[in-house]
Amino acid sequence: MRLQIYPLTDYFLVMRTIGRLGRRAGSQWWQCALVVLATVVFGTGCDERERLTFPTPSDGVGPVTFIDQPNGADTTIFPGALFSVQGSTTDVDGVDTVYFFVTGAGQGFSPFTPEQPQTTVRFSLPLATFGFSGETFEVQVYGVDVLGNRGGTSSRLIHIR
């Protein structure tokens, strides 16, 4: 009868290495410690870090709004056709939004936001005057730049005869 044991089985591989290079049979705690240490070292580098940002130099002043049409602060018109209030809003940082408020007319206009921030934005508000005889409209327009600075308000009074 012959014992069939092959020399390259797991048992013999482990037995050959015991005693060499100071290795011993049993758990190899240093490999576990190395894995834990590598996980801690590489894991801390994966957190989201705050990036350095430098503030954009700003003049700290909001956009300047001019109403070109009508020229005067008070304007008297006849009822009937649409009356257009025209002007521009300008800022070196870039105009983000232009806001419009019309009181006394029951008309409202949504804020205008250009697709790309621009240094100058032109606007035109068509005001309906038919049926508003004897009324006074107050139009107020102001802008906000891309940095959030609000500009001064430009206004006009429009009297309908």
Buried (B, 14 or more C-beta within 10 A) or exposed (E): EEEEEEEEEEEEEEEEEEEEEEEEEEEEEEEEEEEEEEEEEEEEEEEEEEEEEEEEEBEEBBBBBEBEEBEEEEBEBEBEEEBEBBBBBBBEBBBBBBBBEBEBBEBEBEEBEEEEBBEEBEBEBEBBBEEBEEBBBEBBBBBBBBBEBBBEEBBBBBEBE
